[in-house]
Amino acid sequence: MNNFWSANVQGINTLYYSRKLRFDDMFKEQYKSVFRLDENKKMKILEIGCGPGALASAFHRWYPGAEITGIDRDTLFITFAKEHENNVDFLEGDATALPFADETFDATVSNTVCEHIEPEAFFREQYRVLKPGGVCLVLSTKKSINVTPECLGESEAEKRFWEKAQKCTTPCEYPVCRYPMSEAELPTAMEKYGFGAVSAAYTAIALTPDDPAFSPQKAHEIIDSQRYSSLDSVNRVLRGSPDFFTKAEAQEMNRLINAKFDRRISQYDRGEKQWDTEVTLTMTVRGVK
Ligand SMILES: C[S@@+](CC[C@H](N)C(=O)[O-])C[C@H]1O[C@@H](n2cnc3c(N)ncnc32)[C@H](O)[C@@H]1O
C-alpha cells in the first residue's frame, strides 16, 4: 500500500473536487481544440498519474467511443477513483515502468505530473506504450490568479495555527516537484525524447461563483472545493504532527474553516457578490510518436 501522495502532499478531496471543476464540461471545447485527438478512431487513452480520477472521467465523457485507462502509484487515489468513476479502468502502478505492452495506446495524457517524475523515464515509457502516430499530451498548471474576498481571508486564529504549524512540520522528503520545467523547457524535452510535431497551447479557466455563467449548484461546488482544500491542508498538518496540536485546537480550526465557507455560501445565496475567483492557466504540450 502506497499512500504517500494522498497522505502527505494533496488529499483526495483537494484533487478530486478542484479537477472536477477545472475539467467541467463547460470547458470541453476549449480543451478538445487543444488536444486534437482523432475521434473517428476507436481510441485507447492512458492517463498517467491520474490521482482520484477526475480528468480520466472527463476524457470518458468527451470521447465516448474511447477506452480510458488511468494509472497512479497512490493506492487511496485508485481505490477512490474506482468507487466514484465508472467507465474508466483504474489501476495502481508506476509511470516509470508502465505495465503495458509496447504500442498499446493511441494517446497518453497527464496533468501536473511531469514535474514529479524524472523526464527521461516519464517520456520514454509513454513513447514506448504509444502506437506509431500516437499523441502524448502533457498538461501542467503554469500560472494562477487567486482573488480572495475579505470574508475568505485568514482570521487571527488561523494565522496563529499556521505560525505554529511552521514550527512543527518537517521538510517533505518525498519526491515532489524535483523536475520542474519552464514553458520553454517542457516542449524542448518532449522533442528531445523523440516526439515530433510538438506544439504548446494555453487554456485559461476562471472559476468565479458570482459569474452568472455558473449555475447556483456549480457556484456552491466552487466554494466547497476551496473548503475541502483548506480542510485537507489543516488535517494534513494535524496528521503529520499529532502531538503538536491539542484535539481542541484541531476541532477549532475545522470549525473556523467550515464557518467561513458556510458564510460565503450564505452570501452567495443572498446575492451578495464578492467576485472571488481562481484563474488557472493550463499549458498543454502535444507531441506525436
Ligand atoms: C499533482 S498530483 C496530480 C494528480 C492528477 N493528475 C490531478 O491532476 O488531479 C501528481 C500525481 O502523480 C502521481 N505520481 C507521482 N509519481 C508517480 C509515478 N512514478 N507513477 C505513477 N504516479 C505517480 C501521484 O501519486 C499523484 O497522484
The ligand as an ORCA input file, in Angstrom:
! r2SCAN-3c Opt
* xyz 0 1
  C      -0.128     16.743     -8.514
  S      -0.816     15.123     -8.467
  C      -1.879     15.192     -9.907
  C      -2.941     14.135     -9.909
  C      -3.929     14.242    -11.069
  N      -3.252     14.191    -12.341
  C      -4.740     15.507    -10.940
  O      -4.500     16.467    -11.689
  O      -5.608     15.543    -10.055
  C       0.529     14.091     -9.019
  C       0.132     12.638     -9.117
  O       1.198     11.900     -9.701
  C       1.273     10.650     -9.053
  N       2.624     10.099     -9.269
  C       3.793     10.675     -8.923
  N       4.821      9.882     -9.303
  C       4.267      8.801     -9.929
  C       4.798      7.647    -10.553
  N       6.104      7.437    -10.637
  N       3.930      6.758    -11.079
  C       2.597      6.947    -11.008
  N       2.047      8.027    -10.432
  C       2.867      8.948     -9.897
  C       0.940     10.957     -7.606
  O       0.556      9.819     -6.876
  C      -0.163     11.986     -7.784
  O      -1.419     11.378     -7.851
*
